[in-house]
């Protein structure tokens, strides 16, 4: 499998499509997942082009992982989540639906089941508010 530069995350990174941006630096874009599995579900999307973990440059991975950790801490603090699930899918049989490497930071709340991956679309106003709250904790 090869990287498709026309994937939706590449278009968002290029500024061709909108997102609820939490943070952006030289390594990655952090944004809200519009189909969240829980309140505060956030994505970290490395800027380096790769289909997924299997073809990613190890240097790009090393550069983005500290940000993944920072965002996880910020999401937990902003949402008062009881825990954090970190997910990353590689190829369609494993659940990958957008073929650009990305990390899901999914808040977990005691006694609340997670929604399905790619389930219902969230309210834009709520996503914008969550993005501001998480950014403030970064």
C-alpha positions, 0 to 999 in steps of 0.5 A: 500500500502507498500513501495517498496525498489526497487523503482527508487529513492531508487536505486538512494539513494543507488548509484545504478543509476546516477542522477544530484545531487544538494546537499546531507546531512543526511536527503535527496538527492536533484537532478534535475528532468530529466523530468522537468515541467520547467527550474530548476525543482528540487526534494528533496528526503528524505532518510527515506524510505516511500511511500509518505506523508501518511506513512512518519514518522513525525520526518523525515518530520520535518527534511526535510522541512527546506531543502525543503525551502532552495532548493526552495530559491536557485532554485528561485535565480539560475533560476530567476524564478518569483515564485515557485510551491511546489508539492507532490503527494500521490498515483497514482490517485493523480499523483504519479509515483515514490512511494518514498516520494519526493517534486517537486520544480518547478520554475514558469515564468511569461507568461510561461506555465508549462510542463506536469508532467513526460513530455519530458526528458531534456538535460543532459548538461543543467541539470548538469549546472542547478545543479551546479548553484542551488548548488552554491545558497545553 
